[in-house]
Amino acid sequence: EIRDAALALLSDGPLKGKKALVTAGPTLEAIDPVRFISNRSSGKQGYAIAAALAELGAEVTLVSGPTNLAVPQGVKRIAVESAEEMLAASEAALPLDVAVMVAAVADWRPAQAADEKIKKDKAGIPAISLVETPDILATLAKGKKRPKLVVGFAAETENLEAHARAKIAKKGCDWIIANDVSGDVMGGAENEVLLITKDSAETWPRMAKEAVARKLAEKIAAELGAKPRQRK
Amino acid sequence: EIRDAALALLSDGPLKGKKALVTAGPTLEAIDPVRFISNRSSGKQGYAIAAALAELGAEVTLVSGPTNLAVPQGVKRIAVESAEEMLAASEAALPLDVAVMVAAVADWRPAQAADEKIKKDKAGIPAISLVETPDILATLAKGKKRPKLVVGFAAETENLEAHARAKIAKKGCDWIIANDVSGDVMGGAENEVLLITKDSAETWPRMAKEAVARKLAEKIAAELGAKPRQRK
């Protein structure tokens, strides 16, 4: 950790001295001690973004749900499972210059996680009643210590730009990376995205997730360069 | 595949010429194209058993839910997700000398997997209604082409032997390996099990999952040696 911080300080990249948070991977919401609800996010895009920001000199905290990926060089990873844990770890990383919320956070979790494994024979088929998980993106974007730049992701199967614009308005974030998951994107090596800001939209060609990450990191560096962070 | 079959035929082990099925890992039951219900099974114990049976010369088919494990040498792996897929792949492996059902098969799955990702905003909080999955162990143990020896696993948190005996009676299998999952067994490197047969019970000391696998493979070899398979 000390070594990573030192590396970030020594770096000459355009994000030198900037603090970045990236969330990545799925969340895992317990039904009981063995069963859970999760999703097919591989974490690849988020890990690639964390790596790209670190390469540009940022001090990067990566809050990650369960994945099989190695921690990128120079990145500090905090491993979490549930949306609630992800929120707590993300808030603990404040203050920040930029937060890139790539994780596929569960929208709902079981209302109660059973303490014991639910037995098949006990009482017929259980129902899983759900409650909403905390909205990590909106919490950070609307919080008192709001990062200078808050970037969300939106996985959509249709009307990408309209959904992304609605999400910017609702969540209070600055940019949305919208990607079309109607194909085989989740878990794949490539991504095809739109970058939506309050007043612009860019369509990026299909490219490797690492290339999406580098392009986004450069955009972030340009944006933060234009508005230097005020150290308190 | 041909090479593996050839290796099995060339082997001089006590299970030479025997056909074995091992199921391993969790199953994954879709809620929609991205969300699913699964469990914390790592697949380690099942993969170790497949490897141990292959080392004794058996021709091993490993029907596996999603894991991060490498295919053991000389083993043919069939990758599946749902309990229904696991049943179909297991039945396709018949006829068999021995079936060792180690997978942590979901007891329930969502009644319907949505074709599109369920949107958070659409209609409030969805309920997940569940239906029972097929009972793979009982289906094989009570089927027409029953394997000579059918071994089930039971993950329990209490009353291991009583639950295991009830499971033998209910499922129609020959042996149950009962393991206590009240501690940190799932995903761990070691296991502490009871081997329960219709008329005996053995407590095995806590040992590496590979050691459990070798001990079980030797037991299986002794059992099958006593009742040579009749080739039709």
Interface residues (C-beta under 8 A of the other chain):
Chain A: I31 P33 V34 R35 F36 I37 S38 N39 R40 S41 N68 A104 A106 D107 W108 E116 K117 K120 I125 P126 A127 I128 S129 L130 V131 E132 A155 T157 V181 M186
Chain B: I31 P33 V34 R35 F36 I37 S38 N39 R40 S41 N68 A104 A106 D107 W108 E116 K117 K120 I125 P126 A127 I128 S129 L130 V131 E132 A155 T157 V181 M186
